[in-house]
Amino acid sequence: MVIEHEKDLQQTWKEIERQLNDHSAPIQGLDVSYGFNLSGDEEGNYVLLFANNKASVTSKETAEADCTLTMKVEDFYKLLAGKLNTTTAFMMGKLKVKGSLGLALKLENILTQYRF
């Protein structure tokens, strides 16, 4: 999926939030925040927060996040589609992780249980 307009990235985040909350079993008990610094045509900063068995997404600075992922928007879409392995992307320099790489791997495991 290649999405070219900023509103589409916003819609993608809304869909992520909706699906995580509609089918919340994989996120039960999580208390962690993920920052996303996305670059490219639809660049922006987002925080995905898991707390109280719910997920919420905000577009704000990611300095406070437990784990921050920096990548191109196109690689973010590949991650959502299950076509980007975080370990391989990290080793190839396509993904930078600030904080725990283990948390990044956990996020990948969670996201692969959904279809975005």
ABEGO torsion letter per residue (X at the ends): XBBABAAAAAAAAAAAAAAAAABAAAABGBBBBBBBBBBEAABEBBBBBBBGGBBBBBBBBAAABABBBBBBAAAAAAAAAGABBAAAAAAAGABBBBEBAAAAAAAAAAAAABBX
